[in-house]
Amino acid sequence: MDVPNVAHRSVDVGGVRVFYREAGPRDAPTLLLLHGFPSASHQFARLIDALGTRYHLVAPDYPGFGNSEAPAGFGYSFDRLADVVEGFVDALGLDRFVLYAFDFGAPVGFRLAVRRPEWIAGLVVQNGNVYEEGLSAAARGFVALGPGEEDQVLPLLTLEATRGQYEGGASDPAAIAPDGWTLDQHFLDLPGRKEIQIALAFDYKSNVALYPEWQAWLREHRPPTLIVWGRNDPFFVEEGARAFLKDVPTAELHLFDTGHFALEEKLPQIAPLIADFLERAGKDSK
C-alpha cells in the first residue's frame, strides 16, 4: 500500500507561528494548498493521503485559522494573510509550485501570483472565484457588508451555517464526513476567532476590487490551469468557473454535481485529475 508520511510542523513567519502539513518527496512536483473559509489545512487531509507519496504537498493554516497563531494586534485583511503566506513560502524555500486556490485561497493565492509570478508553475482552481459573474446574490450581499453590520456576519459563524457550507449542494450528503465542519466550528469558537472572521468579511470587497488585476495577470501569463468546480455552490456559481476560459482559453474545466467543498464528496473523481495535471504542469515545479 502507498500511504504517505505526513509531517505536522510550524514555522515562524515574521513573529507569527504558522502551522502546516507536508508530505511527499521534495524533488517531486510541488502543490501548495491554500484553504478556504471557515476551514484550515485539515480540509486537504484526504487529498494529501491520495497524492502525498508521488507529489510534494504543502498546506499551511492562515494566521487565526486552524492551528496557526492568532497573534494579538495582527491586522486581519487579505493583504496581511497574503503577506504571511508569502513569508511562509520563502521560509520553506519553495521557489516554483502549482497553486491550489479554493475559496479564500483564491484572493490569497492571486495576490501571491501578482507579486511573485516566477513562483507559479500552474493553477488548480476549485471554487475559487475571481470574476464578478461568479458571485451569487448571496455572495454579493456578503461583499457589500461593512462596519456596523456585524450582526449580518455572526449567523455565518454558527455550527448550522458551517455544516451547511459542506452539505449544501451535495448530491450525496452521506459521502461527506462530519469531521470537517465539526473541527472548523471548534476553531471558530476559540476566543477571538469570530472577530477575525468579521474583519475579513468586511475586507472581502478588496478582493472584488482586484479582480481586473488578477484577470489581466491570467491573460498575460496564461498559466497551465485546471478548474474543478462544484456547480451547486451557493456562493461561487458555475459562471465563475467558465469565466476563466475567457482569459486562459487552454484551461481544463471539470464541473461536478456537488457544492462548495467539492473535495469532500468528489475526491475520487478530482484527485486523479490533479495527479494527471501535476504530471504535466508540475514538471516545471520541481
SENUSE-631266 format. One line per 4 residues: their letters; for each residue x, y, z of C-alpha. Coordinates in steps of 0.5 Angstrom, whole numbers, plus 500, padded with zeros to 3 digits. Last residue first. Example, Ala and Ser with C-alpha at 12.3 -4.5 7.8 and 13.67 -1.06 7.14 Angstrom:
BEGIN
sa> 527 498 514 | 525 491 516
//
This chain:
BEGIN
ksdk> 521 541 482 | 515 546 479 | 516 546 472 | 515 538 472
gare> 508 540 476 | 505 542 469 | 505 535 466 | 505 530 472
lfda> 502 535 476 | 496 536 472 | 495 528 472 | 495 528 479
ilpa> 490 534 480 | 485 530 475 | 486 523 479 | 485 527 486
iqpl> 478 530 483 | 474 524 482 | 475 520 488 | 475 527 492
keel> 468 528 490 | 464 529 496 | 469 533 501 | 473 535 495
afhg> 468 539 493 | 467 544 499 | 463 549 495 | 457 544 493
tdfl> 457 538 489 | 455 536 482 | 462 537 479 | 464 541 473
hlea> 471 540 470 | 475 545 466 | 482 545 463 | 485 552 462
tpvd> 487 553 455 | 483 559 454 | 486 562 460 | 483 569 460
klfa> 476 568 457 | 476 561 460 | 477 563 467 | 470 566 466
rage> 467 558 466 | 469 557 473 | 465 564 475 | 459 562 471
evff> 458 556 475 | 457 560 482 | 461 562 488 | 457 563 494
pdnr> 451 557 493 | 456 552 490 | 452 547 486 | 457 547 480
gwvi> 462 544 485 | 469 546 481 | 475 543 478 | 479 548 474
ltpp> 486 546 472 | 490 552 469 | 497 552 466 | 499 559 467
rher> 497 564 461 | 502 569 464 | 499 576 461 | 492 574 461
lwaq> 492 571 468 | 495 577 470 | 490 581 467 | 485 577 470
wepy> 488 578 477 | 488 586 476 | 481 586 474 | 479 582 480
lavn> 483 587 485 | 477 591 487 | 473 584 488 | 478 582 493
skyd> 478 589 497 | 471 588 498 | 473 582 502 | 475 587 508
fala> 469 587 512 | 468 579 512 | 476 579 514 | 475 583 520
iqie> 468 579 522 | 472 573 521 | 478 575 526 | 472 578 531
krgp> 470 570 531 | 477 568 532 | 478 572 539 | 477 566 544
ldlf> 476 560 540 | 469 558 537 | 471 559 530 | 477 553 532
hqdl> 472 548 534 | 467 550 529 | 472 548 523 | 473 542 527
twgd> 466 540 527 | 465 542 520 | 471 538 517 | 469 532 522
paia> 462 531 519 | 464 526 514 | 461 528 507 | 459 522 503
apds> 452 521 506 | 451 528 504 | 450 525 497 | 449 530 491
agge> 452 536 495 | 449 543 494 | 450 545 501 | 453 539 505
yqgr> 459 543 507 | 457 550 507 | 451 548 511 | 455 545 517
tael> 459 552 518 | 452 555 518 | 449 551 523 | 455 551 527
tllp> 455 558 527 | 460 563 524 | 455 565 518 | 450 568 523
lvqd> 455 573 526 | 456 576 519 | 450 580 519 | 450 582 526
eegp> 457 585 525 | 454 590 520 | 456 596 524 | 463 596 520
glav> 462 593 513 | 458 588 509 | 457 589 501 | 461 583 500
fgra> 456 579 504 | 451 581 499 | 454 580 493 | 456 573 496
aasl> 448 572 497 | 447 574 490 | 452 569 487 | 459 572 485
geey> 462 568 479 | 460 574 475 | 464 578 479 | 470 574 477
vngn> 476 572 481 | 473 566 485 | 476 560 488 | 471 554 487
qvvl> 477 549 486 | 482 553 482 | 489 549 481 | 494 553 478
gaiw> 501 552 474 | 508 554 475 | 507 560 479 | 513 562 483
eprr> 516 567 478 | 510 571 478 | 512 573 485 | 507 579 487
valr> 502 578 482 | 502 571 484 | 502 572 491 | 496 576 491
fgvp> 493 571 487 | 494 566 492 | 491 570 498 | 485 572 494
agfd> 484 565 491 | 486 561 498 | 480 565 501 | 475 560 497
fayl> 480 555 494 | 487 556 490 | 491 550 489 | 498 553 487
vfrd> 503 549 483 | 510 550 485 | 517 554 484 | 521 557 489
lgla> 519 554 495 | 525 555 500 | 520 554 506 | 521 561 510
dvfg> 520 564 503 | 513 560 502 | 512 562 509 | 514 569 508
evvd> 509 570 502 | 504 566 506 | 504 572 512 | 504 577 507
alrd> 498 574 503 | 494 574 510 | 496 581 511 | 493 583 504
fsyg> 487 579 506 | 486 583 512 | 487 582 519 | 491 587 523
fgap> 495 583 528 | 495 586 535 | 495 580 539 | 497 574 535
aesn> 492 569 532 | 497 563 532 | 496 557 527 | 493 551 529
gfgp> 486 552 525 | 486 560 523 | 488 566 526 | 494 567 522
ydpa> 493 562 515 | 494 555 516 | 499 552 511 | 498 546 506
vlhy> 505 543 503 | 504 537 498 | 510 534 495 | 508 529 490
rtgl> 508 522 489 | 507 519 496 | 503 525 498 | 497 524 493
adil> 492 521 496 | 494 522 503 | 495 529 502 | 488 529 498
rafq> 485 526 505 | 488 531 509 | 486 537 505 | 481 540 509
hsas> 486 539 515 | 489 545 512 | 484 550 515 | 477 552 515
pfgh> 472 557 515 | 473 560 510 | 478 557 505 | 485 553 504
llll> 491 554 500 | 495 548 498 | 502 549 495 | 503 543 490
tpad> 510 541 489 | 512 537 483 | 517 532 486 | 524 533 489
rpga> 522 535 496 | 519 528 496 | 512 527 499 | 508 530 505
eryf> 507 537 509 | 502 540 514 | 503 547 516 | 502 551 522
vrvg> 505 558 522 | 507 562 528 | 507 569 527 | 513 573 529
gvdv> 515 575 522 | 514 568 520 | 516 563 525 | 515 556 522
srha> 510 550 525 | 510 543 523 | 506 537 522 | 509 532 518
vnpv> 505 527 513 | 508 520 512 | 505 518 505 | 501 511 505
dm> 502 507 498 | 500 500 500
//
